[in-house]
Amino acid sequence: MISRREKIAYGLGDTASNLIFQTVMLFLAFYYTNIFGISAAAVGTMFLLVRLLDAITDPLMGLLADKTRTRFGQFRPYLIWLVIPFAVCSVLAFTTPDLSERGKVIYAYVTYTLLMLAYTAINIPYSALGAALTSNPRERVSIQGYRFVFGMLGGLIVTLTTLPLVRILGDGNPQLGYQLTIAAMSVLGVILFLLCFAGTKERVPPPEQGVAIHQGLKILWANQAMRTLAKVAVVLVAGMTIKNMLTIYYVTYYLERADLVTQFISIGMIGNILGCACATWATRKLDKVVAYRALQLIAAALSAVAFFIAPEQWLLATVVYFGWCFFLQMATPMLWAKIADVVDYGQQQSGIRTTGLVYSSVVFFIKIGIAIGGAIAGWWLAWFNYVPDVNQTEHTQFGILVAFTLLPALCSVMVAWLMRRYTLTQDKVETISTELAERGS
């Protein structure tokens, strides 16, 4: 059994990661269009193109992590090696230089690319670390539950403090405010990553030798469960990204309550936290595959219901958004526990354990989902003639409403449909775990 203290320490790593990740998801598009000063179409294209680099960097990072052997473990050392570069790149991405619009676009491409590379380099080993803490399938759900509760606590810090800190630290200059706010978040993130490193221990031994990239990719392709999760990750995250990126636009320009942005997104983040906290309980009652599909359908229904909420019904809109966050995020720890199950399944089938490569591959498809969702959000705003800092036309308001409600609902329905092919039930993964233990793997 993993102690609660160690689970908390592992969770603090996701708090650190989400201080930046949630800021990017919730505020970066708005920052680029309304503060930094580039068009929504340019933002959408950038989000798509930069993520294409992950086709190279993610599997390479996973293979590098799989080959790493140090006295501190296989994955933990990356938390101390890369925490400072990650912090520096985060601040650079939210810095506004005095350049022409073309110069700003180039600067945004360079700094956003650096941020994504740094995120890849630290987050893939961190994610893989969860599978190295224990080989117990039920403990993995608990560990991921702690991870995402603490990760969403990081998100709550972001939602509660970002805009107030921008106003306070910027003192009327939002460009300076965003830069100093992210600097403060980055310092806190450094501290939390170091606490994660100090408070965790790798128990699942790595294979004696690393795996060559062609061999690793062949093993992945033969893993049917891995192929299913890859499709799920793309569709799921695309829908989440569209909704998260457009939340500020929805509250500001559809509900026309810019004064409620902080409260609205913070209430949603509380829903995320409570949902993650209930994941372990849900899997005690239901097989996690069945539970996951059901939660996606509930989230889809809630997101679709929001389409029929009128702008003046802001309180109802907030309640429905809370419900969507609660049920969708209850499924998140189950998804990440499935990734560890996929690692075991691949080892059972091939005799080779490729933890880092599996996690890096899933993270790659998650980033593809972010890229697609981010591109759709930016292009959608441009298609519906969004103009920053003005009252939007009814046409633009309708476009924001459709993207915020119906597109994420469609994605969740597709995820539930895709998961019908996922065969690693709770009973099956426990059997696999027992077999690997008997082999001495």
N, C-alpha and C positions, 0 to 999 in steps of 0.2 A: 504493500500500500504506500502511495505517495502522501507525504504529510501535507496538511493544509498550508503550512508555511511555505513549502516548496511550490505548491500550486499557485500561491499568491505571488511568489517571486517570479515564476514563469509568466504569470499574467501581467506583471509590471512591464515586461518587455513589449507587450501589445499596447499598454497605456502609452509608452514612449513612442511606438510606431504610429499610433493613431493621433497623437498630437499634431503630426504632420499630415498623415494620410487623410484624416477627416477634414483638415483645413483645406487640402487640395480638392477633395471631393465636394465640399460645401461652398467654398469661397473662391477657388482659383479662377473659375470661368468668370464670375462676377468681378473679381479683381482685374482680370485682363481687359474686360469690355468696359467697365465703368471707372476704374482707377488708373490702370496702366496705360490704356488708350489704344487698343487694337480692336479690329472688327470681330464680331461673333463668328463670321465665316472663317476668318484666319485662325481663330482659336480652335474651331472644330477640326480644321485640316491639320493643325499642329498636333492636337491630341491623338489623331489617327497615325500620322507619320512617325512621330517619336516612338510610339509603342511598337512599331515594326522592328526597331532595334532589338526588342526583347526576344525576337525569334532566334537571335544569336546569343545574347547575353544570359538569358535565363537557363537554358540547358547547360551552357558552359559553367555557370555559377554552381549549378547542381552537381555537375561532375567534379568540379574543384572541391566542393564540400565533401563529396563522397571519398575523395582521395586524401583528405586532410587527416593527419594524425598528430596530435600534440599531447603534452602532459595534462592539458586542460580539457581534452576531449576532442570530438570531431567537429561540432557545430558551435559550441560556446565561445571559442576564441574570436570568432568574427564579430561578436557583440562589442568587444573592446577594440578590435583592430579598426572598425569602420564607423564607430559612433561619431567621432569628430568630423570626418568628411561628410557624413549624412547631415549633421547639423549645419555645417558651412554651406552646403548646397541648398538646404532649405531656405536659409536667409537670402542667398543670392537670387533664388527664384522669385522672392517677394520684394525685390529691390527694383525701384523704378529709375533708370538712368535718364539723363537729359539728352535724348537722341531723337532723330526724326522717326516717323511712323515705321519706315522700312528698317531703320536701325533697331527700333524696339522689337520688331518682329524677329529679327536675327538674334537679338539678345534673349528674347523669350525662348526661342528654339534651343539655344545653347544651354541656358540655365535649367530649363525644364528637362532637357536630355540628361544633364549631369545629375539632377535630382532623382530621376527615374533609375539611372545606373546605380546611384548610391543606395536607393531604396531596394533594388534588386539584390545588391551585394550583402546587405545586412538582413533583409527580411526572409530570404530563402533559407539561410542557415537557422535563423530564429524559428521559422515555421517547422523545419525538419527536426529541430530540437525536441518538439513535443512528442514525436514518435520514438525518440531515444530515451525518454524519461522512464517509460514502462512498456511492457509487452502485453499488459492486460487490456482487452478490448473495452471493458466497461470503465476502467480507470481513464482511458483515453477520452471518453465523452466528458467525464468529470474535469479532466485537465483542460480540455478545450472550452468547457463551460466557464471555468475560472478565467481562461485566457480572454474570452470575448466579453465577459462581464467587466474585466479590468480594461480591456481595449475600448469598450464603449464608455467607461468612466473617463478615459482620455478624450473620447469624442464629446462627452458632456462638458468637460473643461473647455474644449474648443468652442462649443455652441454658446456656453454661458459667458465666456470672457472675451472672445475675439473682437466683436464689434465694440463693446465698451472699452477694451484696451486700445483699439485703434483710435477711438475718440480721445481717450485720456493721453496716451503716449504721443499721438500725432498733434494734439493741441490745434486742431483745425486743418492739419495737413495729413490727409488719409494715406498718401504714399509713404510718408515717414511712419505713420501709425502702423501700417501693415508690416513694414520692415522690422520695427522694434518689437511688435507683438510676436512675430515668428521667431525673433532672436530669443525672447523670453521663453517661448515654448521649446525651443531647441535646447536651451540650457537645462530645463527640467527633463527633457528627453534623455540627455546624456546621463544624468544622475540615475534615472530609472533603468536604463539599459545596463548600467554598471551593477545595480542591485540585482537585476535578473541574472547576470553572469555569476555573481557571488552566491546566489541562493539556490542554484539548480545543480543537478548532477546527472550525467549521462550513464544509463544502466544497460541499455541494449547495445551490445558490442558491435562495432562495424565489421564488415568482412575483412579478412586478412589482406586482400588485395583490392584495389579499385577496379572499376570496369571501364573498358574502352568505350568511346562515344558510339561507335557503330553497333557494338554489342548491347549497350544500354538502350539505344533507340529501338533495336530489334525486340528486346524484352518488353519495352513499353507498348509497342505496336501489337504484340501478342496478348496483351492484358485487356480483355474485353471490358472489365470494370473501369479501367483507366480511361478507355475511349469514351465510355458513357459519361464519366465525371468531367472530361474535357469539354464535351458538348454542353453539359449542364452549366459549367463554370462560365462559358462564353455568354450564353443566353441570360442566365440569372444576373450576372454582373452588369451586362449591358442595360437591362431594365432598371437595376438599382442605381446605376450611374446617371441615367437620364433623370430619374426622379430626384436623386440627391442634388444634382447640379442645377436643376430647375426649381428647387424649393424656394430659394430667395426670390426668384422671379415670380413664382406663383403667389407668394405672400405679398410681395411689393406691388405687383402689377395686375393680378387677377383679383385677389381679395382686397387689394388697395389698402393694406394695413402695414406699411413699412415699419411702423412703430412696434409691430408684434413679431418681427423676424426672429429676434433672439429667443423670445418665449416659445414660439412655434417650433423651431428646430431643437430647442432644449427639451421640450416635452416629448418630441419624437425620440430624442436620444435616451430619455428615461425609459421610454417603451423598449428601445433596443436593449438596455441593461436588464430590465425585468424579463424580457423574452429570453435572453441568453441564460439568465439565472434559472429559468424553468426548464431548460433543455434536458438536464439530467433527470429531473422528475418525469418528464414526458417519455423518455426512453425506458424508464422502469415500467411504464404502463403499456407501451407499444413498441413493436419492432421499429428501429430508427428509420428504416426505409419507408415503411407505411406512414410513420409520423411525418417524415419529411415531405412526402407527396401531399398529404392532407394540409400541412401548413402552407404549402405553396398555393393551393387552391383557395384557402381562406384569405391569404394575402391578396390574391388576384381579385377576389370578390370585393374586398374592402377598397382596393385601389379603383376598381370600376365604379363603385358606389360614389366615390368622390367626384366623378364627372358630373353628377346630377346636383351637387351642392352649389347653391347660388353664392355670389360674392359676399352678400351681407350675412351669410350664415357662417361666419368665421369660427365661431365656437364649435359648431358641428364639424367643420373642416378639420379643426385641431384634434377633436376626439377620434375621427376616422384615421387621421394620419398617425396618431398614437397607436391605434389598433393595428395598422399596417406594419409599423415598426416592430411592435411586440411580436406578432405572429411570424413575420419574415425572419427576424433575428433569433427566434427560438430555434429555427432550423439551422442556423449558421454553425454552431458547435457540432451538430450532427454531420454536416458536410465535411468539416475538417477531421473529425474522427474517422470518417469513411476513407479519407486519403491515407491515413495510417493503416487501415484495413487493406487498402489496395497494395501497399508496400508488402504486407504479409502475404497476400494472395500471389503477388508476383514472385516472391521468394519461394513459396510452395511450388509454383509451377516451373520455375527455372533453376532454383537452387542458388540464385544470386540475389542479394539484398541491395537495392538501389534507392535508399531513402532520399538522399539529396536530389537525385534525378527525378524521382516521382514528384516531390514537392515543387521543384523548380518548374516542372512541366505543367502542373496544375496552376501554379502562380503565373506562368506564361499565358495560359488560356484565360485566367482571371484578368490579366492585363489586356488581352485581346478584347475581352468584354468591356473593360474600361475604355479602351480606344474606340470601339464601335459606339458605345453609349455616349462618350464625350463628343465624338464627331457628329452623331445624330443630334445631340442637344444643341451644339453650336450651329450646325447647318439648319436645323429646324427654326431656331430663332431668326436666322437670316432670311429663310424662306417666308416666314410670317412677318417680315419687315420690322423686326425689333430695333428700336433706337434707344440708346441709353439715356436715363435721367429725364425722360419726358412721359406724359400720360400716354399710354399705349392705345391704339385703335382697338375696336371690338374684334377685328380680324386677328390682331396680334394676341389679344387676351385669349381668344378661342384656341389659337395655336398652342399657347403655353398650357392651357387647361388640358387639351388632348394629350400632349406629351407627358404631362405630370401624372395623369390618371390612367388613360387607356393603354398607352404603350407599355408601362411596367406591368399592368394586369395581363396583357398578352404574353409577355415574357414569362411570367410565373406559370401560366397555363401550359406553355411549351415545356418548361422545366418539369412539371408534374408528368407530362406525357413522355418526355425523354427518360425519366427515372423508372418507367415500367420495365426497361431492359437491364436494370441494375440488379444483380442476383446475389450480392453479398449480404444476406440477411444476418441478423444477430446470431442465430444458431450456427450458421455456416462460418462466420468469422471466429467464433469461439472454438469451433472444431479445428480450424486452421491454426489458431494460436496454440492449441494443445499439441497438435502434430509437430509444429516447429519446436516447441519446448522439448518434446520427446526426441527429436533429432539432435537437440543440442545447438540449434541455430540461434 
